[in-house]
Amino acid sequence: MKNLLVTLLFLLTSFLGFGQSVSAPDSKSFLPSTTGQDASGFVLTGFSSTETLLASISLLNPPSGTTFVLNTTTGLTAASGFTLAGNKTRLVVTGTMANINTALASLKVNTGSVIGNVQLSVAATVNPVGFFYNGVNGHFYKPITATTDRTTYTNARARSLLTTFKGQTGYLVTITSSSEDAFIFANVPATNVWFAATDEVVDGRWVIDAGPEKGTLMKTSNGQLNGNIPGVYNNWAQGEPNGSNGSENYAVAKWNGASTWNDLSNNWNNPYVIEYGTWTNPDDATFTEFYTNSVTHTNGDVLTARFNIDFGSNVDETKFTAKANTFVNNVWGTTTNTSRAISGLGKVDLTNDLDTVKVNGNGVRGTTTGGQVEWLVVYDYEPQNQRYQLLIDKREFPQGISPSNVTSLQLFDVWNGPVTYQWDDGTWAAYYIYTPTEFNFTNSSFTSYIRRAGSFWGWSAEFTFTPNSVFKQHGIDLSYTNQTELNTLYNSIVTVSDVFLAFKELSNGGIFGNQSGLEFTSGIQFMNADVDGNGIFNESDTYKLLQHLTGV
């Protein structure tokens, strides 16, 4: 087993698509236990202005107490089972692109006291007539309810497999959670609806009969609660399934209009539902003509590590596994022995493998709360320099804290990041905040503490300063088992020109020489030329590159 170091990740290419798309905002850190925090930045583009679109907004496994709300819903219609008003963890709407974008610009997040990741996902497509979209799992459902189309269970099962929708093969709907059960109940205007569960092989041994969960054991004996498998969803009516006459081997939802299930024989002609989608996370959807994007914010201080890896069509990413590691004292070390498989979509999540113990960092961090006195002044944005200048009243600094040591600030929900110290005149301490985008002061949930005054904004903010603590530097270690595929990967990224550039950089004294005649133009080039990953680019690295190129 050999390892491919994290530096290869910097060579991975993201391809920008054209036409319809959903763009997502940058990640931010929300304040715990705070309502109405700005979560705007999702934008739909490329759709016709006259088309009716279906859009889904979802919080994926949010921390307890975290919700979102759309403050503007003009022109939108809530999908069946949803309402526009109030706080949500998911919402599906229809409307024009302009109306949906206006609503997304008003998106706010409310946080509870529980810290954690706040993953927001937005998906959009041209609204398909006769289909219903589930924002929880990212699947589409097509009810077949017309009297002339109702049929037996086995026919419904077979017919579903003959259909396709947006590039996905259909299957008789599976019901694997209370959420999905409620979705079917709300969106299918019929009763006694076939779904994929049967005990046709062994009476009383019920299994899921279609889709990605096909073959999953649900229960081992008839009866409402008898033999139910822990962790597998069952929702039978009282006394059901009962296997009456030994022929009731197939399941229906919405039994007689109720929210529970029953078992029936195959001579019933019932409505049914076709399901499209095999994933559990909407962000993994692979529908054609369907566009999705997501962003992972945090409620509080949370460390996450999610990677999208693409080695191109010649290398199968599933042949690789990943481990998290830390870089301490110029030495890489794994944080865990757990290897995480890379999905067929090139995704891997190492969040649970990270070393979350903080170490002392450089400088001081300042945090703010609303106050009575304007201790902070922020001047208008300088577009030519892409920065703000801000002044903090010296009286806010406690004894022992020097303004020159402040390296980061949290300013309400407007900014949370690095600052550059400028000067201290005894009354004010001046800093720069460098950012390519301007602040949206009016979208802050702390507008009552911010006022406009000529060419600056006055902030009524109380400061707390504490020494910085930081997370350790982390990397990803990719392991492979197929040497042929790895050689293909190497050959696609290390070329004659790369090796020539490395030798030229070394001969001109770059990086750790006299620093004249530099050939490398970015840190990425240095990191990839540092073949042994010891933090030093030297002659040994150049000859290792040459050895690879010549096949030694």
ROKETOR-645511 format. One record per residue (C-alpha): residue number from 1; residue in one letter; chain; x, y, z. Coordinates in Angstrom, 2 decimals. Example, Ala and Ser with C-alpha at 12.3 -4.5 7.8 and 13.67 -1.06 7.14 Angstrom:
2
PT seq type mol       x       y       z
PT   1    A   A   12.30   -4.50    7.80
PT   2    S   A   13.67   -1.06    7.14
//
This chain:
552
PT seq type mol       x       y       z
PT   1    M   A    0.00    0.00    0.00
PT   2    K   A    1.49    3.32   -1.08
PT   3    N   A    0.37    6.80   -0.32
PT   4    L   A   -0.29    9.86   -2.42
PT   5    L   A    0.17   13.02   -0.40
PT   6    V   A   -2.31   15.86   -0.01
PT   7    T   A   -0.44   18.14   -2.41
PT   8    L   A   -1.95   16.32   -5.38
PT   9    L   A   -5.30   17.71   -4.38
PT  10    F   A   -4.23   21.15   -5.45
PT  11    L   A   -4.01   19.91   -9.03
PT  12    L   A   -7.62   18.82   -9.17
PT  13    T   A   -9.67   20.86  -11.60
PT  14    S   A  -13.18   22.16  -11.10
PT  15    F   A  -15.09   22.54  -14.32
PT  16    L   A  -17.51   25.43  -14.60
PT  17    G   A  -20.69   24.63  -16.43
PT  18    F   A  -22.73   26.90  -18.61
PT  19    G   A  -26.45   27.35  -18.92
PT  20    Q   A  -28.70   26.54  -16.00
PT  21    S   A  -27.02   26.41  -12.61
PT  22    V   A  -27.35   27.07   -8.89
PT  23    S   A  -24.50   29.02   -7.32
PT  24    A   A  -23.84   28.92   -3.57
PT  25    P   A  -22.40   31.52   -1.17
PT  26    D   A  -19.14   31.17    0.75
PT  27    S   A  -19.21   29.41    4.11
PT  28    K   A  -19.61   31.47    7.24
PT  29    S   A  -19.81   30.90   10.98
PT  30    F   A  -23.15   31.79   12.54
PT  31    L   A  -23.61   32.89   16.14
PT  32    P   A  -25.30   30.33   18.43
PT  33    S   A  -28.77   31.12   19.78
PT  34    T   A  -29.35   33.96   17.30
PT  35    T   A  -32.30   34.47   14.95
PT  36    G   A  -32.44   36.08   11.52
PT  37    Q   A  -28.80   35.64   10.45
PT  38    D   A  -28.07   36.32    6.78
PT  39    A   A  -27.83   33.14    4.69
PT  40    S   A  -28.33   34.73    1.27
PT  41    G   A  -26.09   34.10   -1.72
PT  42    F   A  -27.79   31.21   -3.52
PT  43    V   A  -28.64   32.30   -7.09
PT  44    L   A  -30.38   30.47   -9.95
PT  45    T   A  -29.17   31.35  -13.45
PT  46    G   A  -29.79   30.28  -17.05
PT  47    F   A  -33.45   29.33  -16.85
PT  48    S   A  -36.05   30.96  -19.08
PT  49    S   A  -37.74   33.92  -17.42
PT  50    T   A  -41.17   32.52  -18.29
PT  51    E   A  -40.63   28.94  -17.08
PT  52    T   A  -42.16   27.71  -13.85
PT  53    L   A  -39.38   26.15  -11.78
PT  54    L   A  -39.38   23.77   -8.87
PT  55    A   A  -36.89   24.68   -6.15
PT  56    S   A  -36.00   22.89   -2.94
PT  57    I   A  -34.30   24.43    0.08
PT  58    S   A  -33.11   21.98    2.71
PT  59    L   A  -31.18   21.89    5.95
PT  60    L   A  -29.37   18.54    6.02
PT  61    N   A  -29.17   17.06    9.53
PT  62    P   A  -28.92   20.47   11.22
PT  63    P   A  -27.99   20.96   14.89
PT  64    S   A  -31.02   20.91   17.17
PT  65    G   A  -32.82   24.25   17.14
PT  66    T   A  -31.45   25.41   13.76
PT  67    T   A  -34.02   26.46   11.13
PT  68    F   A  -34.33   28.82    8.17
PT  69    V   A  -36.97   31.24    6.99
PT  70    L   A  -37.72   33.08    3.73
PT  71    N   A  -38.67   36.65    4.56
PT  72    T   A  -39.92   37.23    1.00
PT  73    T   A  -42.14   34.69   -0.79
PT  74    T   A  -43.90   36.85   -3.39
PT  75    G   A  -44.88   34.84   -6.47
PT  76    L   A  -44.05   31.46   -4.92
PT  77    T   A  -46.37   28.51   -4.36
PT  78    A   A  -45.60   25.91   -1.74
PT  79    A   A  -45.53   22.32   -2.97
PT  80    S   A  -48.03   19.89   -1.52
PT  81    G   A  -47.24   19.22    2.11
PT  82    F   A  -45.40   22.52    2.63
PT  83    T   A  -46.33   26.05    3.70
PT  84    L   A  -44.44   29.24    2.91
PT  85    A   A  -44.68   30.93    6.30
PT  86    G   A  -42.68   30.13    9.40
PT  87    N   A  -39.36   28.54   10.26
PT  88    K   A  -38.34   25.46    8.26
PT  89    T   A  -35.79   22.72    7.92
PT  90    R   A  -36.95   22.09    4.34
PT  91    L   A  -39.22   23.77    1.82
PT  92    V   A  -40.20   22.99   -1.78
PT  93    V   A  -41.72   25.77   -3.89
PT  94    T   A  -42.59   26.59   -7.47
PT  95    G   A  -42.21   29.95   -9.18
PT  96    T   A  -40.25   31.87  -11.79
PT  97    M   A  -36.48   32.20  -11.57
PT  98    A   A  -36.82   35.88  -10.63
PT  99    N   A  -39.26   35.17   -7.80
PT 100    I   A  -37.19   32.29   -6.45
PT 101    N   A  -34.00   34.39   -6.52
PT 102    T   A  -35.75   37.21   -4.68
PT 103    A   A  -36.83   34.72   -2.03
PT 104    L   A  -33.34   33.23   -1.75
PT 105    A   A  -31.91   36.72   -1.22
PT 106    S   A  -34.11   36.96    1.88
PT 107    L   A  -32.97   33.61    3.31
PT 108    K   A  -32.22   33.79    7.05
PT 109    V   A  -30.96   31.17    9.48
PT 110    N   A  -32.00   30.84   13.11
PT 111    T   A  -29.57   28.97   15.36
PT 112    G   A  -30.04   27.20   18.67
PT 113    S   A  -27.55   26.61   21.44
PT 114    V   A  -26.25   23.36   19.94
PT 115    I   A  -23.16   24.01   17.80
PT 116    G   A  -22.46   22.03   14.64
PT 117    N   A  -22.54   22.09   10.87
PT 118    V   A  -25.35   23.95    9.13
PT 119    Q   A  -25.53   22.48    5.62
PT 120    L   A  -27.94   24.31    3.32
PT 121    S   A  -28.80   22.75   -0.04
PT 122    V   A  -30.71   24.39   -2.90
PT 123    A   A  -31.87   22.48   -5.97
PT 124    A   A  -33.82   23.63   -9.02
PT 125    T   A  -35.30   22.24  -12.22
PT 126    V   A  -38.07   23.06  -14.65
PT 127    N   A  -41.25   22.07  -12.81
PT 128    P   A  -42.23   18.58  -14.03
PT 129    V   A  -45.99   18.16  -14.27
PT 130    G   A  -47.23   15.10  -12.40
PT 131    F   A  -44.07   14.61  -10.32
PT 132    F   A  -43.35   15.51   -6.71
PT 133    Y   A  -39.90   16.30   -5.31
PT 134    N   A  -38.79   15.29   -1.81
PT 135    G   A  -36.28   17.78   -0.45
PT 136    V   A  -35.12   15.40    2.27
PT 137    N   A  -33.62   12.72    0.02
PT 138    G   A  -33.61   14.49   -3.35
PT 139    H   A  -35.90   11.93   -5.04
PT 140    F   A  -38.81   12.47   -7.44
PT 141    Y   A  -42.09   10.57   -7.12
PT 142    K   A  -44.76   10.03   -9.79
PT 143    P   A  -48.18    8.90   -8.49
PT 144    I   A  -50.12    6.61  -10.85
PT 145    T   A  -53.68    7.12   -9.70
PT 146    A   A  -55.96    7.20  -12.77
PT 147    T   A  -58.59    4.47  -12.63
PT 148    T   A  -57.49    3.05  -15.99
PT 149    D   A  -53.87    2.81  -14.82
PT 150    R   A  -54.45    1.05  -11.51
PT 151    T   A  -53.14   -2.49  -11.45
PT 152    T   A  -51.87   -5.40   -9.38
PT 153    Y   A  -48.78   -5.24   -7.22
PT 154    T   A  -46.64   -7.36   -9.51
PT 155    N   A  -47.67   -5.34  -12.56
PT 156    A   A  -46.93   -2.08  -10.74
PT 157    R   A  -43.51   -3.41   -9.76
PT 158    A   A  -42.71   -4.42  -13.35
PT 159    R   A  -44.10   -1.29  -14.99
PT 160    S   A  -42.12    1.01  -12.68
PT 161    L   A  -38.84   -0.52  -13.84
PT 162    L   A  -39.68    0.29  -17.47
PT 163    T   A  -39.83    4.04  -16.86
PT 164    T   A  -37.08    6.67  -16.81
PT 165    F   A  -37.05   10.29  -15.64
PT 166    K   A  -34.21   12.81  -15.90
PT 167    G   A  -31.72   10.02  -16.57
PT 168    Q   A  -32.84    7.73  -13.72
PT 169    T   A  -34.63    4.36  -13.95
PT 170    G   A  -37.80    4.19  -11.91
PT 171    Y   A  -38.80    1.62   -9.30
PT 172    L   A  -41.90    0.94   -7.22
PT 173    V   A  -41.73    3.39   -4.32
PT 174    T   A  -40.01    2.31   -1.11
PT 175    I   A  -41.02    3.86    2.22
PT 176    T   A  -38.05    3.83    4.57
PT 177    S   A  -38.76    6.63    7.07
PT 178    S   A  -41.60    8.45    8.76
PT 179    S   A  -40.66   11.54    6.75
PT 180    E   A  -41.02    9.68    3.45
PT 181    D   A  -44.25    8.09    4.63
PT 182    A   A  -45.67   11.51    5.45
PT 183    F   A  -44.52   12.79    2.05
PT 184    I   A  -46.42   10.00    0.27
PT 185    F   A  -49.48   10.58    2.43
PT 186    A   A  -49.50   14.31    1.59
PT 187    N   A  -48.81   14.08   -2.14
PT 188    V   A  -50.70   11.02   -3.41
PT 189    P   A  -54.44   11.75   -3.82
PT 190    A   A  -55.52    8.14   -3.49
PT 191    T   A  -55.90    5.34   -0.95
PT 192    N   A  -54.53    1.80   -0.75
PT 193    V   A  -51.33    2.68   -2.63
PT 194    W   A  -48.94   -0.14   -3.53
PT 195    F   A  -45.38    0.29   -2.26
PT 196    A   A  -42.40   -2.04   -2.48
PT 197    A   A  -42.74   -4.44    0.45
PT 198    T   A  -43.61   -8.14    0.25
PT 199    D   A  -43.51  -11.48    2.05
PT 200    E   A  -44.20  -13.49   -1.10
PT 201    V   A  -41.15  -15.74   -0.54
PT 202    V   A  -41.67  -16.62    3.14
PT 203    D   A  -44.97  -15.74    4.83
PT 204    G   A  -44.40  -13.15    7.57
PT 205    R   A  -40.86  -12.37    6.45
PT 206    W   A  -41.31   -8.90    4.94
PT 207    V   A  -38.57   -7.37    2.82
PT 208    I   A  -38.17   -4.18    0.81
PT 209    D   A  -38.83   -5.16   -2.76
PT 210    A   A  -37.28   -2.48   -5.00
PT 211    G   A  -34.82    0.39   -5.27
PT 212    P   A  -31.44    0.72   -3.54
PT 213    E   A  -32.78   -0.94   -0.35
PT 214    K   A  -34.11   -4.03   -2.17
PT 215    G   A  -33.76   -7.16   -0.03
PT 216    T   A  -33.60   -5.29    3.30
PT 217    L   A  -35.43   -7.28    5.96
PT 218    M   A  -38.26   -5.28    7.57
PT 219    K   A  -39.89   -7.81    9.93
PT 220    T   A  -39.82  -11.54   10.59
PT 221    S   A  -43.45  -12.28   11.51
PT 222    N   A  -46.93  -10.92   10.89
PT 223    G   A  -48.58   -8.57   13.35
PT 224    Q   A  -48.34   -4.83   13.88
PT 225    L   A  -45.22   -4.94   16.07
PT 226    N   A  -44.20   -8.59   15.92
PT 227    G   A  -40.74   -9.20   14.51
PT 228    N   A  -40.09   -5.60   13.49
PT 229    I   A  -36.38   -5.13   12.76
PT 230    P   A  -34.86   -2.36   14.93
PT 231    G   A  -33.80    0.62   12.84
PT 232    V   A  -35.99   -0.36    9.86
PT 233    Y   A  -39.16    1.68    9.39
PT 234    N   A  -42.53   -0.11    9.79
PT 235    N   A  -45.94    1.57   10.08
PT 236    W   A  -48.59   -1.15   10.00
PT 237    A   A  -52.23   -0.71   11.01
PT 238    Q   A  -53.42   -2.44   14.14
PT 239    G   A  -53.51   -6.20   13.57
PT 240    E   A  -51.65   -5.92   10.26
PT 241    P   A  -50.08   -7.51    8.36
PT 242    N   A  -52.14  -10.61    9.02
PT 243    G   A  -51.42  -12.75    5.92
PT 244    S   A  -55.13  -13.55    5.55
PT 245    N   A  -55.75  -16.75    3.58
PT 246    G   A  -51.99  -17.02    2.99
PT 247    S   A  -52.27  -14.77   -0.06
PT 248    E   A  -51.95  -11.23    1.32
PT 249    N   A  -48.31  -10.84    0.46
PT 250    Y   A  -48.09   -7.23   -0.75
PT 251    A   A  -48.14   -3.90    1.08
PT 252    V   A  -50.25   -0.76    0.64
PT 253    A   A  -49.84    2.67    2.24
PT 254    K   A  -52.74    5.01    3.07
PT 255    W   A  -54.86    1.98    3.99
PT 256    N   A  -58.49    3.16    3.69
PT 257    G   A  -57.22    6.76    3.78
PT 258    A   A  -55.36    6.39    7.10
PT 259    S   A  -51.63    6.99    7.53
PT 260    T   A  -50.87    3.29    8.21
PT 261    W   A  -50.20    0.20    6.09
PT 262    N   A  -51.95   -3.06    5.31
PT 263    D   A  -51.23   -6.26    3.38
PT 264    L   A  -53.37   -7.25    0.40
PT 265    S   A  -53.44  -10.00   -2.19
PT 266    N   A  -52.27   -9.54   -5.78
PT 267    N   A  -55.78   -9.49   -7.26
PT 268    W   A  -56.37   -5.90   -6.16
PT 269    N   A  -56.08   -3.16   -8.81
PT 270    N   A  -54.60   -0.24   -6.86
PT 271    P   A  -52.79    3.05   -7.52
PT 272    Y   A  -49.04    3.08   -7.08
PT 273    V   A  -46.07    5.44   -7.02
PT 274    I   A  -42.88    5.34   -9.09
PT 275    E   A  -39.75    6.63   -7.32
PT 276    Y   A  -36.64    8.06   -9.03
PT 277    G   A  -33.33    8.43   -7.18
PT 278    T   A  -30.97    6.10   -5.32
PT 279    W   A  -29.10    8.48   -3.00
PT 280    T   A  -29.87    9.64    0.54
PT 281    N   A  -28.29   13.11    0.34
PT 282    P   A  -29.87   15.58   -2.13
PT 283    D   A  -26.39   16.96   -2.84
PT 284    D   A  -25.45   13.60   -4.39
PT 285    A   A  -28.28   13.69   -6.94
PT 286    T   A  -27.34   12.82  -10.52
PT 287    F   A  -30.54   13.77  -12.33
PT 288    T   A  -30.06   15.26  -15.76
PT 289    E   A  -31.44   18.77  -16.28
PT 290    F   A  -31.48   19.14  -12.50
PT 291    Y   A  -29.18   21.54  -10.75
PT 292    T   A  -28.10   21.60   -7.13
PT 293    N   A  -25.53   23.22   -4.89
PT 294    S   A  -24.89   23.44   -1.17
PT 295    V   A  -22.83   25.26    1.41
PT 296    T   A  -21.81   24.16    4.88
PT 297    H   A  -21.93   26.96    7.42
PT 298    T   A  -21.31   26.37   11.12
PT 299    N   A  -23.20   27.24   14.24
PT 300    G   A  -20.29   28.18   16.47
PT 301    D   A  -16.69   27.08   16.04
PT 302    V   A  -16.75   23.80   14.10
PT 303    L   A  -14.01   22.05   12.12
PT 304    T   A  -15.07   20.17    8.98
PT 305    A   A  -13.26   18.45    6.11
PT 306    R   A  -15.14   17.41    2.99
PT 307    F   A  -13.40   16.78   -0.31
PT 308    N   A  -14.58   16.44   -3.90
PT 309    I   A  -11.91   14.50   -5.80
PT 310    D   A  -11.73   14.17   -9.58
PT 311    F   A   -8.78   12.45  -11.24
PT 312    G   A  -10.45   12.51  -14.64
PT 313    S   A  -12.16    9.79  -16.62
PT 314    N   A   -9.09    7.53  -16.75
PT 315    V   A   -8.87    6.92  -13.00
PT 316    D   A  -11.55    5.35  -10.80
PT 317    E   A  -11.72    7.38   -7.57
PT 318    T   A  -13.40    4.48   -5.73
PT 319    K   A  -10.05    2.61   -5.86
PT 320    F   A   -8.70    5.17   -3.38
PT 321    T   A   -9.31    5.60    0.33
PT 322    A   A   -8.54    8.63    2.46
PT 323    K   A   -7.18    9.33    5.92
PT 324    A   A   -6.88   12.62    7.77
PT 325    N   A   -3.49   13.74    9.03
PT 326    T   A   -1.87   16.68   10.77
PT 327    F   A    1.33   18.60    9.98
PT 328    V   A    3.23   19.24   13.21
PT 329    N   A    6.88   20.27   13.39
PT 330    N   A    7.27   19.62    9.65
PT 331    V   A    6.10   16.01   10.03
PT 332    W   A    2.88   14.54    8.68
PT 333    G   A    1.08   12.19   11.05
PT 334    T   A   -2.29   10.45   10.72
PT 335    T   A   -4.99   11.43   13.21
PT 336    T   A   -6.72    8.05   12.97
PT 337    N   A   -6.19    4.66   11.39
PT 338    T   A   -9.66    4.82    9.84
PT 339    S   A   -9.69    4.74    6.04
PT 340    R   A  -12.68    6.40    4.41
PT 341    A   A  -13.91    5.12    1.05
PT 342    I   A  -14.23    7.66   -1.76
PT 343    S   A  -17.66    7.56   -3.36
PT 344    G   A  -18.36    7.13   -7.04
PT 345    L   A  -18.98   10.88   -7.15
PT 346    G   A  -15.48   11.48   -5.76
PT 347    K   A  -16.73   12.60   -2.34
PT 348    V   A  -15.23   11.80    1.03
PT 349    D   A  -15.98   13.25    4.49
PT 350    L   A  -13.13   13.23    7.04
PT 351    T   A  -14.83   15.49    9.60
PT 352    N   A  -15.08   12.79   12.27
PT 353    D   A  -11.39   11.91   11.86
PT 354    L   A   -9.94   15.37   12.52
PT 355    D   A   -7.86   16.32   15.54
PT 356    T   A  -10.06   19.00   17.12
PT 357    V   A   -7.72   19.82   20.02
PT 358    K   A   -6.61   23.42   19.55
PT 359    V   A   -3.08   24.69   20.08
PT 360    N   A   -1.83   28.16   20.93
PT 361    G   A   -1.72   30.38   17.89
PT 362    N   A   -0.24   33.74   17.15
PT 363    G   A   -1.93   36.96   18.16
PT 364    V   A   -5.22   37.89   19.77
PT 365    R   A   -8.84   37.45   18.65
PT 366    G   A  -11.59   39.98   19.33
PT 367    T   A  -15.30   39.15   19.57
PT 368    T   A  -18.26   41.52   19.82
PT 369    T   A  -21.64   41.81   21.45
PT 370    G   A  -24.19   44.59   21.16
PT 371    G   A  -23.51   47.55   23.44
PT 372    Q   A  -24.49   51.13   24.25
PT 373    V   A  -21.40   53.03   23.03
PT 374    E   A  -19.97   53.23   19.50
PT 375    W   A  -16.55   51.79   20.20
PT 376    L   A  -16.13   50.77   16.54
PT 377    V   A  -16.11   52.77   13.29
PT 378    V   A  -16.03   51.09    9.85
PT 379    Y   A  -15.26   53.34    6.87
PT 380    D   A  -16.73   52.86    3.40
PT 381    Y   A  -15.39   50.08    1.20
PT 382    E   A  -12.32   50.81   -0.92
PT 383    P   A  -13.02   48.89   -4.16
PT 384    Q   A   -9.61   49.66   -5.66
PT 385    N   A   -7.91   48.00   -2.66
PT 386    Q   A  -10.73   45.56   -1.86
PT 387    R   A  -10.69   46.47    1.81
PT 388    Y   A  -12.38   48.23    4.71
PT 389    Q   A  -10.61   50.38    7.28
PT 390    L   A  -11.92   50.16   10.81
PT 391    L   A  -11.06   51.91   14.08
PT 392    I   A  -11.51   50.47   17.58
PT 393    D   A  -11.57   52.78   20.59
PT 394    K   A   -8.45   52.14   22.70
PT 395    R   A  -10.55   52.08   25.87
PT 396    E   A  -11.93   48.70   24.81
PT 397    F   A   -8.52   47.02   25.12
PT 398    P   A   -7.88   45.55   28.57
PT 399    Q   A   -4.53   45.85   30.27
PT 400    G   A   -2.01   43.42   28.79
PT 401    I   A   -3.63   43.29   25.32
PT 402    S   A   -1.76   45.26   22.67
PT 403    P   A   -3.77   46.39   19.61
PT 404    S   A   -0.84   45.35   17.41
PT 405    N   A   -1.35   41.72   18.46
PT 406    V   A   -4.95   41.52   17.25
PT 407    T   A   -5.07   39.29   14.16
PT 408    S   A   -8.76   38.36   13.86
PT 409    L   A  -12.13   39.86   14.70
PT 410    Q   A  -15.73   38.69   14.88
PT 411    L   A  -17.93   41.71   14.17
PT 412    F   A  -21.52   40.67   14.91
PT 413    D   A  -22.64   38.52   11.94
PT 414    V   A  -21.03   40.81    9.34
PT 415    W   A  -17.40   39.66    9.51
PT 416    N   A  -15.55   36.81   11.18
PT 417    G   A  -11.97   36.53    9.99
PT 418    P   A   -8.48   38.02    9.80
PT 419    V   A   -7.58   41.70   10.16
PT 420    T   A   -4.34   43.57    9.45
PT 421    Y   A   -3.09   46.00   12.10
PT 422    Q   A   -2.23   49.51   10.81
PT 423    W   A   -1.52   52.02   13.58
PT 424    D   A   -2.36   53.17   17.10
PT 425    D   A   -2.53   56.91   17.87
PT 426    G   A   -3.31   56.49   21.55
PT 427    T   A   -7.06   57.02   21.00
PT 428    W   A   -7.92   54.64   18.19
PT 429    A   A   -6.40   51.42   16.87
PT 430    A   A   -6.70   51.06   13.08
PT 431    Y   A   -7.03   47.84   11.05
PT 432    Y   A   -7.75   46.72    7.48
PT 433    I   A  -10.17   43.97    6.51
PT 434    Y   A   -9.39   42.62    3.04
PT 435    T   A  -12.40   41.16    1.24
PT 436    P   A  -13.38   40.95   -2.46
PT 437    T   A  -17.04   41.57   -1.60
PT 438    E   A  -18.70   44.39    0.30
PT 439    F   A  -20.52   43.86    3.59
PT 440    N   A  -24.30   43.74    3.54
PT 441    F   A  -24.98   45.85    6.61
PT 442    T   A  -28.73   45.99    6.08
PT 443    N   A  -29.05   42.19    6.15
PT 444    S   A  -27.38   41.93    9.55
PT 445    S   A  -29.56   40.81   12.44
PT 446    F   A  -27.75   43.49   14.51
PT 447    T   A  -28.89   46.51   12.50
PT 448    S   A  -30.14   48.19   15.69
PT 449    Y   A  -26.47   48.49   16.76
PT 450    I   A  -25.19   49.88   13.43
PT 451    R   A  -25.86   53.39   12.10
PT 452    R   A  -24.85   55.20    8.94
PT 453    A   A  -22.90   58.44    9.52
PT 454    G   A  -21.43   60.20    6.48
PT 455    S   A  -18.61   58.09    5.05
PT 456    F   A  -18.57   55.52    7.84
PT 457    W   A  -20.72   53.18    9.90
PT 458    G   A  -20.83   53.54   13.67
PT 459    W   A  -21.13   50.32   15.67
PT 460    S   A  -22.37   50.08   19.25
PT 461    A   A  -20.25   47.07   20.13
PT 462    E   A  -18.54   45.76   23.24
PT 463    F   A  -15.27   43.89   22.63
PT 464    T   A  -13.75   40.87   24.34
PT 465    F   A  -10.12   40.01   23.51
PT 466    T   A   -8.57   36.59   24.10
PT 467    P   A   -5.35   34.90   22.93
PT 468    N   A   -5.85   33.01   19.69
PT 469    S   A   -6.21   29.27   19.78
PT 470    V   A   -6.08   27.50   16.43
PT 471    F   A   -6.72   24.11   14.91
PT 472    K   A   -3.71   22.14   13.78
PT 473    Q   A   -2.86   22.13   10.10
PT 474    H   A   -4.51   19.13    8.45
PT 475    G   A   -4.12   17.25    5.21
PT 476    I   A   -5.59   14.29    3.42
PT 477    D   A   -3.62   11.11    2.73
PT 478    L   A   -4.90    9.10   -0.26
PT 479    S   A   -4.13    5.39   -0.43
PT 480    Y   A   -4.39    3.30   -3.55
PT 481    T   A   -4.28   -0.36   -4.49
PT 482    N   A   -3.95   -0.19   -8.27
PT 483    Q   A   -0.46    0.74   -9.51
PT 484    T   A   -1.55    1.01  -13.15
PT 485    E   A   -4.19    3.59  -12.35
PT 486    L   A   -1.76    5.49  -10.12
PT 487    N   A    0.79    5.64  -12.94
PT 488    T   A   -1.93    7.03  -15.18
PT 489    L   A   -2.61    9.68  -12.57
PT 490    Y   A    1.09   10.58  -12.19
PT 491    N   A    1.57   10.75  -15.94
PT 492    S   A   -1.35   13.12  -16.27
PT 493    I   A    0.18   15.67  -13.89
PT 494    V   A    4.00   15.38  -14.02
PT 495    T   A    5.40   16.43  -17.40
PT 496    V   A    8.78   17.33  -18.86
PT 497    S   A    8.00   21.01  -18.42
PT 498    D   A    7.24   20.45  -14.72
PT 499    V   A   10.60   18.75  -14.11
PT 500    F   A   12.45   21.41  -16.13
PT 501    L   A   10.77   24.14  -14.08
PT 502    A   A   11.80   22.44  -10.81
PT 503    F   A   15.47   22.16  -11.88
PT 504    K   A   15.45   25.78  -13.03
PT 505    E   A   13.95   26.93   -9.74
PT 506    L   A   16.66   25.07   -7.82
PT 507    S   A   19.52   26.32  -10.01
PT 508    N   A   18.37   29.94   -9.63
PT 509    G   A   18.42   29.70   -5.87
PT 510    G   A   14.68   29.93   -5.31
PT 511    I   A   12.61   29.09   -2.21
PT 512    F   A   15.51   28.65    0.26
PT 513    G   A   18.41   30.02   -1.84
PT 514    N   A   19.11   33.67   -2.56
PT 515    Q   A   15.51   34.15   -3.75
PT 516    S   A   16.61   35.69   -7.06
PT 517    G   A   15.30   34.59  -10.45
PT 518    L   A   12.28   32.78   -9.02
PT 519    E   A   10.61   30.38  -11.46
PT 520    F   A    7.76   29.12   -9.29
PT 521    T   A    4.83   31.53   -9.32
PT 522    S   A    2.60   29.95   -6.67
PT 523    G   A    2.72   27.96   -3.48
PT 524    I   A    0.95   25.11   -5.26
PT 525    Q   A    3.97   24.59   -7.52
PT 526    F   A    6.28   24.49   -4.52
PT 527    M   A    4.08   22.03   -2.63
PT 528    N   A    3.95   19.65   -5.58
PT 529    A   A    7.68   19.92   -6.24
PT 530    D   A    8.33   18.99   -2.59
PT 531    V   A    7.98   15.32   -3.48
PT 532    D   A    8.90   13.85   -0.10
PT 533    G   A    6.58   16.25    1.74
PT 534    N   A    9.17   17.36    4.29
PT 535    G   A    8.45   21.06    3.79
PT 536    I   A   11.77   21.67    1.99
PT 537    F   A   12.29   21.80   -1.77
PT 538    N   A   15.84   20.72   -2.61
PT 539    E   A   18.00   18.74   -5.04
PT 540    S   A   16.64   15.42   -3.80
PT 541    D   A   13.12   16.43   -4.87
PT 542    T   A   14.20   17.38   -8.39
PT 543    Y   A   15.92   14.06   -9.02
PT 544    K   A   12.93   12.14   -7.71
PT 545    L   A   10.79   14.00  -10.23
PT 546    L   A   13.29   13.12  -12.96
PT 547    Q   A   13.32    9.47  -11.88
PT 548    H   A    9.55    9.32  -12.22
PT 549    L   A    9.63   10.97  -15.62
PT 550    T   A   12.22    8.51  -16.95
PT 551    G   A   10.40    5.51  -15.49
PT 552    V   A   13.05    4.62  -12.90
//
